[in-house]
Amino acid sequence: MKGKIIIAGIGPGSKEDITPAVLDAIRQADVIVGYQYYFQFIKPYVQDGCECVDTGMKKERLRAKQAFELAEQGKTVVVISSGDAGIYGMTPLVYEMRKERDADIEICSLPGISAFQKAASLLGAPIGHDLCIISLSDLMTPWETIERRIRAAAVGDFVTAIYNPKSHGRYWQLYRLQELFLQERNGKTPVGYVRQAGREEQEIRVTTLLDFNPEDIDMFTVILIGNSQSYIDDGKMITPRGYYREDASDDLRPGQQIMIQSFRRIESELQDKDIPLDHKWALLHAIHTTADFEMENLLYSDKDAVSILYNKVKDGTLKTIVTDVTMVTSGIRKGALERLGVETKCYLHDPRVAEMAAKEGITRTQAGIRLAVAEHPNALFAFGNAPTALMELCDLTRKGKAHPAGIIAAPVGFVHVCESKHMVKPFREIPKMIVEGRKGGSNLAATLCNAILTFDDAAQLRPGRDL
Protein backbone atom coordinates (compact mmCIF):
# COMPACT_ATOMS: atom_id res chain seq x y z
CA MET A 1 0.00 0.00 0.00
CA LYS A 2 1.34 3.42 -0.95
CA GLY A 3 1.53 6.11 1.63
CA LYS A 4 0.91 9.81 1.25
CA ILE A 5 2.61 13.05 2.32
CA ILE A 6 0.48 16.04 3.23
CA ILE A 7 2.37 19.30 3.71
CA ALA A 8 0.33 21.56 5.96
CA GLY A 9 0.74 25.19 6.88
CA ILE A 10 -0.48 25.61 10.45
CA GLY A 11 -0.67 29.40 10.36
CA PRO A 12 1.26 31.90 12.44
CA GLY A 13 0.56 30.36 15.83
CA SER A 14 -3.00 30.81 17.09
CA LYS A 15 -5.58 28.07 16.94
CA GLU A 16 -8.06 30.41 15.24
CA ASP A 17 -5.69 30.70 12.29
CA ILE A 18 -5.44 26.98 11.50
CA THR A 19 -7.66 26.11 8.54
CA PRO A 20 -10.29 23.33 8.78
CA ALA A 21 -8.53 21.39 6.02
CA VAL A 22 -5.28 21.35 7.99
CA LEU A 23 -7.10 20.30 11.18
CA ASP A 24 -8.71 17.38 9.31
CA ALA A 25 -5.30 16.31 7.98
CA ILE A 26 -3.77 16.41 11.46
CA ARG A 27 -6.62 14.32 12.88
CA GLN A 28 -6.23 11.68 10.14
CA ALA A 29 -2.43 11.49 10.21
CA ASP A 30 -0.56 8.30 11.06
CA VAL A 31 2.60 10.36 11.59
CA ILE A 32 3.27 14.07 11.98
CA VAL A 33 6.76 15.36 11.16
CA GLY A 34 7.87 18.86 12.10
CA TYR A 35 10.13 21.25 13.95
CA GLN A 36 9.65 20.53 17.64
CA TYR A 37 8.68 24.14 18.48
CA TYR A 38 5.54 23.93 16.31
CA PHE A 39 3.98 20.88 17.98
CA GLN A 40 2.66 23.03 20.82
CA PHE A 41 0.24 24.69 18.38
CA ILE A 42 -1.36 21.46 17.12
CA LYS A 43 -1.15 19.25 20.23
CA PRO A 44 -4.92 19.46 21.05
CA TYR A 45 -5.82 18.08 17.60
CA VAL A 46 -3.43 15.14 17.37
CA GLN A 47 -5.28 11.81 17.71
CA ASP A 48 -4.26 9.02 20.05
CA GLY A 49 -1.82 6.65 18.41
CA CYS A 50 -0.42 9.26 16.02
CA GLU A 51 3.35 9.22 16.02
CA CYS A 52 5.02 12.65 16.30
CA VAL A 53 8.53 12.95 14.87
CA ASP A 54 10.06 16.22 15.97
CA THR A 55 13.40 17.68 14.87
CA GLY A 56 15.43 20.74 15.73
CA MET A 57 15.90 23.98 13.85
CA LYS A 58 17.64 23.81 10.45
CA LYS A 59 16.77 20.11 10.06
CA GLU A 60 14.42 20.64 7.11
CA ARG A 61 16.14 18.13 4.84
CA LEU A 62 16.08 15.49 7.57
CA ARG A 63 12.36 16.09 8.06
CA ALA A 64 11.67 15.61 4.37
CA LYS A 65 13.76 12.41 4.30
CA GLN A 66 11.91 11.01 7.32
CA ALA A 67 8.55 11.87 5.72
CA PHE A 68 9.40 9.86 2.60
CA GLU A 69 10.72 6.89 4.57
CA LEU A 70 7.49 6.77 6.60
CA ALA A 71 5.24 7.28 3.56
CA GLU A 72 7.07 4.47 1.75
CA GLN A 73 5.89 2.25 4.62
CA GLY A 74 2.31 3.00 3.59
CA LYS A 75 1.62 5.68 6.20
CA THR A 76 -0.18 9.00 5.85
CA VAL A 77 2.42 11.55 6.88
CA VAL A 78 1.64 15.17 7.67
CA VAL A 79 4.63 17.53 7.48
CA ILE A 80 3.89 20.77 9.32
CA SER A 81 5.30 24.24 8.73
CA SER A 82 4.38 27.52 10.35
CA GLY A 83 2.45 30.03 8.26
CA ASP A 84 2.00 28.74 4.72
CA ALA A 85 4.22 25.74 4.01
CA GLY A 86 4.79 26.98 0.47
CA ILE A 87 6.36 30.28 1.60
CA TYR A 88 9.88 29.67 2.92
CA GLY A 89 8.48 26.37 4.19
CA MET A 90 8.68 22.63 3.60
CA THR A 91 6.63 22.32 0.40
CA PRO A 92 9.38 23.08 -2.16
CA LEU A 93 11.85 20.81 -0.36
CA VAL A 94 9.43 17.86 -0.30
CA TYR A 95 8.75 18.17 -4.03
CA GLU A 96 12.45 18.46 -4.77
CA MET A 97 13.20 15.38 -2.70
CA ARG A 98 10.52 13.35 -4.48
CA LYS A 99 12.32 14.10 -7.74
CA GLU A 100 15.69 13.31 -6.19
CA ARG A 101 14.48 9.95 -4.81
CA ASP A 102 12.35 9.21 -7.87
CA ALA A 103 9.67 8.35 -5.33
CA ASP A 104 6.17 7.23 -6.32
CA ILE A 105 4.51 8.97 -3.39
CA GLU A 106 1.41 11.17 -3.56
CA ILE A 107 2.02 14.70 -2.28
CA CYS A 108 -0.70 17.09 -1.21
CA SER A 109 -0.05 20.70 -0.09
CA LEU A 110 -2.54 22.50 2.17
CA PRO A 111 -2.18 26.29 2.35
CA GLY A 112 -2.05 28.12 5.64
CA ILE A 113 -2.35 31.71 6.73
CA SER A 114 1.09 33.24 6.25
CA ALA A 115 2.79 35.36 8.88
CA PHE A 116 2.72 38.39 6.56
CA GLN A 117 -1.05 37.98 6.08
CA LYS A 118 -1.62 37.76 9.82
CA ALA A 119 0.64 40.75 10.41
CA ALA A 120 -1.19 42.70 7.70
CA SER A 121 -4.57 42.07 9.32
CA LEU A 122 -3.23 43.33 12.66
CA LEU A 123 -1.67 46.43 11.10
CA GLY A 124 -4.81 47.47 9.21
CA ALA A 125 -4.83 47.12 5.42
CA PRO A 126 -1.21 47.49 4.26
CA ILE A 127 -1.26 44.97 1.38
CA GLY A 128 -4.08 46.42 -0.71
CA HIS A 129 -1.93 46.70 -3.83
CA ASP A 130 0.95 44.92 -5.59
CA LEU A 131 3.34 43.35 -3.11
CA CYS A 132 6.40 41.15 -2.83
CA ILE A 133 8.10 39.15 -0.08
CA ILE A 134 11.84 39.17 0.58
CA SER A 135 13.79 37.04 3.03
CA LEU A 136 16.98 38.58 4.44
CA SER A 137 18.41 35.18 5.28
CA ASP A 138 21.52 34.56 3.19
CA LEU A 139 21.89 30.90 4.22
CA MET A 140 20.57 29.71 0.85
CA THR A 141 20.67 32.91 -1.22
CA PRO A 142 23.77 35.09 -1.81
CA TRP A 143 23.50 38.56 -0.31
CA GLU A 144 24.22 40.11 -3.72
CA THR A 145 21.02 38.52 -5.03
CA ILE A 146 19.02 39.62 -2.00
CA GLU A 147 20.25 43.19 -2.41
CA ARG A 148 19.22 43.25 -6.09
CA ARG A 149 15.75 42.11 -5.06
CA ILE A 150 15.57 44.80 -2.38
CA ARG A 151 16.47 47.48 -4.92
CA ALA A 152 13.91 46.13 -7.38
CA ALA A 153 11.16 46.18 -4.75
CA ALA A 154 12.02 49.74 -3.72
CA VAL A 155 12.21 51.03 -7.30
CA GLY A 156 9.08 49.13 -8.33
CA ASP A 157 7.05 50.73 -5.51
CA PHE A 158 5.92 47.36 -4.21
CA VAL A 159 4.45 46.92 -0.76
CA THR A 160 7.19 44.72 0.67
CA ALA A 161 7.04 42.06 3.39
CA ILE A 162 10.34 41.20 5.05
CA TYR A 163 10.92 37.71 6.44
CA ASN A 164 13.90 36.59 8.52
CA PRO A 165 14.89 40.19 9.15
CA LYS A 166 17.47 39.50 11.81
CA SER A 167 19.24 36.79 13.80
CA HIS A 168 22.05 36.59 16.34
CA GLY A 169 24.59 36.45 13.53
CA ARG A 170 22.82 38.75 11.04
CA TYR A 171 22.46 42.26 12.40
CA TRP A 172 23.49 44.63 9.57
CA GLN A 173 21.30 43.43 6.69
CA LEU A 174 18.18 45.20 7.94
CA TYR A 175 20.11 48.47 8.23
CA ARG A 176 21.21 48.03 4.62
CA LEU A 177 17.62 47.38 3.50
CA GLN A 178 16.49 50.59 5.19
CA GLU A 179 19.31 52.49 3.48
CA LEU A 180 18.35 51.12 0.05
CA PHE A 181 14.66 51.89 0.49
CA LEU A 182 15.40 55.45 1.61
CA GLN A 183 17.26 55.99 -1.66
CA GLU A 184 14.00 55.36 -3.54
CA ARG A 185 11.16 56.09 -1.10
CA ASN A 186 9.92 59.03 0.94
CA GLY A 187 11.07 58.87 4.56
CA LYS A 188 7.42 59.20 5.59
CA THR A 189 6.54 55.87 3.93
CA PRO A 190 4.63 53.81 6.53
CA VAL A 191 6.34 50.77 8.04
CA GLY A 192 4.52 48.28 10.23
CA TYR A 193 5.91 45.32 12.07
CA VAL A 194 4.47 42.57 14.22
CA ARG A 195 6.38 40.36 16.60
CA GLN A 196 5.03 36.87 17.37
CA ALA A 197 1.91 37.47 15.27
CA GLY A 198 -1.07 35.53 16.60
CA ARG A 199 0.70 34.39 19.75
CA GLU A 200 0.50 35.50 23.38
CA GLU A 201 3.67 37.56 23.07
CA GLN A 202 2.28 39.50 20.10
CA GLU A 203 3.52 43.10 19.66
CA ILE A 204 2.34 45.54 16.97
CA ARG A 205 3.93 48.80 15.90
CA VAL A 206 3.47 51.34 13.08
CA THR A 207 6.15 53.91 12.24
CA THR A 208 7.80 55.46 9.17
CA LEU A 209 10.71 54.38 7.01
CA LEU A 210 12.88 57.20 8.37
CA ASP A 211 12.02 56.57 12.03
CA PHE A 212 12.16 52.78 11.77
CA ASN A 213 14.77 51.35 14.17
CA PRO A 214 16.21 47.94 13.18
CA GLU A 215 17.22 47.39 16.81
CA ASP A 216 13.53 46.90 17.66
CA ILE A 217 13.39 43.81 15.43
CA ASP A 218 14.18 40.17 16.18
CA MET A 219 13.89 36.87 14.30
CA PHE A 220 10.22 36.47 15.31
CA THR A 221 9.18 39.74 13.61
CA VAL A 222 7.54 40.32 10.22
CA ILE A 223 7.97 43.77 8.66
CA LEU A 224 5.70 45.41 6.07
CA ILE A 225 6.88 48.47 4.13
CA GLY A 226 4.17 50.44 2.34
CA ASN A 227 4.26 51.85 -1.18
CA SER A 228 4.12 55.50 -2.26
CA GLN A 229 0.33 55.58 -1.74
CA SER A 230 0.29 53.97 1.72
CA TYR A 231 -0.62 56.13 4.68
CA ILE A 232 -1.22 55.93 8.44
CA ASP A 233 -4.70 56.62 9.76
CA ASP A 234 -5.60 56.31 13.44
CA GLY A 235 -2.60 54.10 14.06
CA LYS A 236 -3.41 51.77 11.18
CA MET A 237 -1.42 51.29 8.00
CA ILE A 238 -3.51 51.59 4.81
CA THR A 239 -2.58 50.93 1.18
CA PRO A 240 -5.36 51.87 -1.27
CA ARG A 241 -6.44 49.29 -3.85
CA GLY A 242 -5.66 51.71 -6.70
CA TYR A 243 -2.96 54.31 -7.19
CA TYR A 244 -5.42 56.87 -8.49
CA ARG A 245 -8.16 57.00 -5.92
CA GLU A 246 -11.25 58.79 -7.05
CA ASP A 247 -14.33 59.78 -5.11
CA ALA A 248 -17.25 57.96 -6.69
CA SER A 249 -19.17 61.25 -6.65
CA ASP A 250 -16.51 63.03 -8.70
CA ASP A 251 -17.26 63.63 -12.34
CA LEU A 252 -13.68 63.51 -13.62
CA ARG A 253 -13.19 64.06 -17.31
CA PRO A 254 -10.70 61.86 -19.19
CA GLY A 255 -8.20 64.73 -19.45
CA GLN A 256 -8.14 65.28 -15.71
CA GLN A 257 -7.87 61.56 -15.02
CA ILE A 258 -4.82 61.37 -17.28
CA MET A 259 -3.26 64.42 -15.63
CA ILE A 260 -3.79 62.97 -12.15
CA GLN A 261 -2.14 59.73 -13.23
CA SER A 262 0.75 61.67 -14.76
CA PHE A 263 1.34 63.66 -11.58
CA ARG A 264 1.30 60.46 -9.49
CA ARG A 265 3.81 58.88 -11.86
CA ILE A 266 6.08 61.92 -11.75
CA GLU A 267 5.92 62.04 -7.96
CA SER A 268 6.94 58.37 -7.71
CA GLU A 269 9.98 58.99 -9.93
CA LEU A 270 11.33 62.07 -8.13
CA GLN A 271 14.83 61.61 -6.75
CA ASP A 272 14.11 63.74 -3.69
CA LYS A 273 11.11 62.25 -1.89
CA ASP A 274 10.96 64.83 0.90
CA ILE A 275 10.20 68.04 -1.00
CA PRO A 276 7.85 70.49 0.75
CA LEU A 277 4.40 70.38 -0.84
CA ASP A 278 4.62 74.03 -1.89
CA HIS A 279 7.72 73.46 -4.06
CA LYS A 280 6.63 69.97 -5.13
CA TRP A 281 3.41 71.29 -6.65
CA ALA A 282 5.33 73.73 -8.84
CA LEU A 283 7.92 71.06 -9.71
CA LEU A 284 5.27 68.53 -10.74
CA HIS A 285 3.76 71.12 -13.09
CA ALA A 286 7.19 71.92 -14.55
CA ILE A 287 8.07 68.28 -15.18
CA HIS A 288 4.60 67.47 -16.51
CA THR A 289 4.93 70.29 -19.05
CA THR A 290 8.48 69.48 -20.18
CA ALA A 291 8.90 65.74 -19.40
CA ASP A 292 12.30 66.88 -18.12
CA PHE A 293 13.33 65.56 -14.71
CA GLU A 294 16.30 67.93 -14.76
CA MET A 295 13.74 70.40 -13.43
CA GLU A 296 14.45 68.87 -10.01
CA ASN A 297 17.80 70.67 -10.18
CA LEU A 298 16.76 73.71 -12.23
CA LEU A 299 13.54 74.90 -10.61
CA TYR A 300 14.11 77.21 -7.69
CA SER A 301 11.31 78.60 -5.55
CA ASP A 302 11.36 80.77 -2.46
CA LYS A 303 10.05 79.14 0.70
CA ASP A 304 6.23 79.07 0.54
CA ALA A 305 6.24 81.14 -2.68
CA VAL A 306 3.37 79.18 -4.25
CA SER A 307 1.14 79.24 -1.18
CA ILE A 308 1.85 82.93 -0.49
CA LEU A 309 0.87 83.91 -4.03
CA TYR A 310 -2.17 81.62 -3.99
CA ASN A 311 -3.38 83.25 -0.77
CA LYS A 312 -2.95 86.69 -2.36
CA VAL A 313 -5.17 85.52 -5.21
CA LYS A 314 -7.66 84.05 -2.78
CA ASP A 315 -7.96 87.17 -0.63
CA GLY A 316 -8.25 89.43 -3.69
CA THR A 317 -4.98 91.36 -3.33
CA LEU A 318 -3.55 89.74 -6.46
CA LYS A 319 -5.87 90.37 -9.39
CA THR A 320 -3.54 90.61 -12.39
CA ILE A 321 -0.88 88.46 -14.04
CA VAL A 322 1.39 90.30 -16.50
CA THR A 323 3.27 88.22 -19.07
CA ASP A 324 6.14 89.11 -21.39
CA VAL A 325 4.65 87.37 -24.46
CA THR A 326 1.19 86.25 -25.51
CA MET A 327 2.19 82.57 -25.53
CA VAL A 328 2.49 82.69 -21.73
CA THR A 329 -0.95 84.24 -21.49
CA SER A 330 -2.39 81.55 -23.75
CA GLY A 331 -1.09 78.77 -21.50
CA ILE A 332 -2.67 80.04 -18.28
CA ARG A 333 -5.90 78.18 -17.54
CA LYS A 334 -8.89 80.26 -18.48
CA GLY A 335 -11.14 78.30 -16.16
CA ALA A 336 -8.88 79.02 -13.18
CA LEU A 337 -8.68 82.71 -14.05
CA GLU A 338 -12.47 82.98 -14.25
CA ARG A 339 -12.99 80.94 -11.09
CA LEU A 340 -10.62 83.15 -9.09
CA GLY A 341 -11.39 86.51 -10.73
CA VAL A 342 -7.87 87.06 -12.08
CA GLU A 343 -7.05 88.74 -15.40
CA THR A 344 -3.97 88.35 -17.59
CA LYS A 345 -2.25 91.16 -19.44
CA CYS A 346 0.38 91.13 -22.18
CA TYR A 347 1.37 94.51 -23.58
CA LEU A 348 3.50 93.22 -26.45
CA HIS A 349 0.91 94.14 -29.09
CA ASP A 350 -0.26 97.36 -27.44
CA PRO A 351 -0.01 100.19 -30.04
CA ARG A 352 2.05 102.24 -27.61
CA VAL A 353 4.77 99.59 -27.40
CA ALA A 354 6.28 99.95 -30.88
CA GLU A 355 6.37 103.72 -30.54
CA MET A 356 8.07 103.57 -27.13
CA ALA A 357 10.57 100.91 -28.25
CA ALA A 358 11.61 102.97 -31.26
CA LYS A 359 11.83 106.19 -29.29
CA GLU A 360 13.79 104.73 -26.33
CA GLY A 361 15.92 102.28 -28.30
CA ILE A 362 14.73 99.30 -26.26
CA THR A 363 13.10 95.98 -27.12
CA ARG A 364 9.34 95.73 -27.52
CA THR A 365 9.14 93.42 -24.52
CA GLN A 366 11.01 96.00 -22.41
CA ALA A 367 8.56 98.64 -23.53
CA GLY A 368 5.66 96.34 -22.71
CA ILE A 369 6.93 95.90 -19.15
CA ARG A 370 7.30 99.65 -18.69
CA LEU A 371 3.67 100.14 -19.68
CA ALA A 372 2.58 97.22 -17.48
CA VAL A 373 4.37 98.59 -14.43
CA ALA A 374 2.78 102.00 -14.95
CA GLU A 375 -0.70 100.44 -14.92
CA HIS A 376 -0.26 97.30 -12.75
CA PRO A 377 2.79 97.76 -10.50
CA ASN A 378 1.55 95.14 -8.01
CA ALA A 379 0.86 92.33 -10.49
CA LEU A 380 2.39 88.86 -10.64
CA PHE A 381 4.93 89.07 -13.47
CA ALA A 382 5.62 85.92 -15.49
CA PHE A 383 8.46 85.72 -18.03
CA GLY A 384 8.85 82.82 -20.44
CA ASN A 385 10.70 84.33 -23.36
CA ALA A 386 12.46 87.68 -23.07
CA PRO A 387 15.36 88.20 -20.64
CA THR A 388 15.40 91.93 -21.46
CA ALA A 389 11.84 92.21 -20.15
CA LEU A 390 12.83 90.55 -16.89
CA MET A 391 15.85 92.84 -16.58
CA GLU A 392 13.58 95.83 -17.13
CA LEU A 393 11.30 94.74 -14.29
CA CYS A 394 14.31 94.32 -11.99
CA ASP A 395 15.49 97.84 -12.84
CA LEU A 396 12.06 99.35 -12.24
CA THR A 397 11.75 97.44 -8.95
CA ARG A 398 15.13 98.74 -7.78
CA LYS A 399 13.95 102.26 -8.57
CA GLY A 400 10.78 101.76 -6.53
CA LYS A 401 8.48 102.04 -9.55
CA ALA A 402 7.38 98.40 -9.51
CA HIS A 403 6.18 96.39 -6.49
CA PRO A 404 5.54 92.90 -7.90
CA ALA A 405 3.34 90.54 -5.92
CA GLY A 406 5.58 87.82 -7.29
CA ILE A 407 7.95 86.99 -10.14
CA ILE A 408 8.16 83.89 -12.34
CA ALA A 409 11.53 84.00 -14.11
CA ALA A 410 11.71 81.46 -16.93
CA PRO A 411 13.12 83.24 -20.00
CA VAL A 412 14.91 80.92 -22.43
CA GLY A 413 17.92 81.41 -24.66
CA PHE A 414 21.62 82.21 -24.76
CA VAL A 415 22.04 85.98 -24.41
CA HIS A 416 21.47 87.68 -21.03
CA VAL A 417 19.26 84.76 -19.92
CA CYS A 418 21.31 83.58 -16.93
CA GLU A 419 22.16 87.17 -15.94
CA SER A 420 18.50 88.19 -15.93
CA LYS A 421 17.68 85.37 -13.52
CA HIS A 422 20.55 86.32 -11.22
CA MET A 423 19.20 89.88 -11.16
CA VAL A 424 15.92 88.64 -9.64
CA LYS A 425 17.46 86.88 -6.66
CA PRO A 426 18.37 89.93 -4.54
CA PHE A 427 14.67 90.79 -4.18
CA ARG A 428 14.28 88.49 -1.19
CA GLU A 429 11.00 89.98 -0.04
CA ILE A 430 9.29 89.15 -3.36
CA PRO A 431 8.01 85.54 -3.72
CA LYS A 432 9.58 84.09 -6.85
CA MET A 433 10.17 81.00 -8.92
CA ILE A 434 13.18 80.73 -11.21
CA VAL A 435 14.13 78.18 -13.85
CA GLU A 436 17.90 78.31 -13.49
CA GLY A 437 20.32 78.45 -16.42
CA ARG A 438 19.46 78.71 -20.10
CA LYS A 439 16.32 76.61 -19.99
CA GLY A 440 12.83 78.06 -19.69
CA GLY A 441 10.04 78.91 -22.07
CA SER A 442 6.52 80.23 -22.31
CA ASN A 443 5.08 76.83 -21.46
CA LEU A 444 7.06 76.73 -18.20
CA ALA A 445 6.07 80.26 -17.20
CA ALA A 446 2.42 79.44 -17.87
CA THR A 447 2.42 76.15 -15.98
CA LEU A 448 4.03 77.79 -12.94
CA CYS A 449 1.20 80.34 -12.99
CA ASN A 450 -1.24 77.42 -13.09
CA ALA A 451 0.50 75.84 -10.10
CA ILE A 452 -0.23 78.99 -8.13
CA LEU A 453 -3.85 79.22 -9.24
CA THR A 454 -4.57 75.57 -8.34
CA PHE A 455 -2.56 75.23 -5.13
CA ASP A 456 -5.71 74.23 -3.23
CA ASP A 457 -5.57 70.95 -5.21
CA ALA A 458 -1.98 70.21 -4.18
CA ALA A 459 -2.55 68.27 -0.97
CA GLN A 460 -4.59 65.62 -2.81
CA LEU A 461 -2.47 65.75 -5.98
CA ARG A 462 -5.57 66.31 -8.06
CA PRO A 463 -4.59 68.67 -10.88
CA GLY A 464 -6.60 69.54 -13.95
CA ARG A 465 -9.95 70.71 -12.63
CA ASP A 466 -9.87 73.62 -15.10
CA LEU A 467 -8.87 71.62 -18.17
C-alpha positions, 0 to 999 in steps of 0.5 A: 500500500502506498503512503501519502505526504500532506504538507500543511501550513499551520498558520502563524501560531494561534488556533483560530488561524489553523484552517479546517482542512489542515485540522482534518489532515492532522486528525487523520495522520498516522505520523506528523513530522515537524520542527519541535517548536511547532507541535505546541500549536497542534497538540490538542488536535493530534489523535491518540496513536499518532506518532510525532517525529520532531526535529530541531531547527535547520533540520528541514532536509532530515524532516523531508527524508523522514517523511518519505521513509514513513510514507514508503511504509504506507503511512499517511504523513503530515509535514507541518510548517508555520504560516504557509508551508509553500512560503519559505516552508517545507513544500518546495523541499518535499517536491524536490526530494521526491524528484531526487528519490524518484519516489512514487509517493502522492504529495498534497499541499494544504495552504495556511495563513502566512505570517505576513497575512496575519501581520497585515490584518493586525496592522490594518490594510497594508497589502491592498496593492501589488506586493512582494516578499523578501527574506533577508536570510543569506543561508541559501541565497547570496546577499548580492542577489538579495540586495538586487531584489531589495532594490527592485522592490524599492524602485518598483514601488511594491508593498514589501514584506520582510521575512527573517529580518534578523538573527544573532549572527545577522544584524546589519542586513536590515540596516542596509535594507532601510538604506536602500529603500530610503534611496527610492522612497519618501522617509514618511513611507509607513512601516509596520511590524508585528512580533510573534503574530497571533501568539500570546507575546504579540507586539504591533507597531506602526512607524515610518521608514525614516524613524524605523529602528532595526534594533527593535526587530528580532527573528520572530518579527515580520515587517511590512513596508508600504508603497508611495500611496500607503498612509497611516490613519488612526494608528493603522497602515492603509494601502489603497487598492488603486494608485489613483483614488477617485471619489465615486461622486466626482465627475472627472473628465478623461483629461483630468484623469490622465493628468492625475495619473501623470502627476502620481507617476512623476511624484513616484519617480522624483529623486528627492522624496521629501520636497515640501508640498509648496515646491513639489506642486510647482515642480510637478507642473514643470516636469509634466509640461516638459517631461524633463526631470532635470527640473528637479535641479533647475527649478528654484522657488522661495520658501512658501512662494506658491502658497503665499501667491495663492493666498494673495489671489484668494484674498483678492490682493492679487488680481492681475498676471502680467506676461512678457509674451502672448504665448504665456498668457495663452497657456494660463488656464482660463477656467482658473482665471475665471474661477478666481477673478484674475485677469492676464495682461500682455502689452506686447501688441499694445499700439504704444509699445512699438512707438516707445521701443523705437523712441527709447531704443529698447526691445518691444518686450522691455517697452511692454513691461514699462507700460505694465508697471505703470498700470499694474505695478503690483501684479504677478509678473511671469516671463517665459521668453524675453530676458530683457523684459525681466531685466527691465522689471528688476530695474524698475523694482530697484527704482521703486516704480514696480512692487511685484506681488511675485515673479516667475523667471523662466526666459529661455535662450543664450544671451542675457538669460542667466544674468537676468535670472541672477538679477531677480534673486536679490529681491528676497522679499518678493516671492519668486520661482526661477528656472535656473540656467538657459532653460525656460520657455513660455510653457514653463512660465504658464504652468508655474502660474497654473501651479499657483492658481490651483494650489488648493488641489496640491494636498490631494495631488488632483490637478486639472480641474480647469482643463 
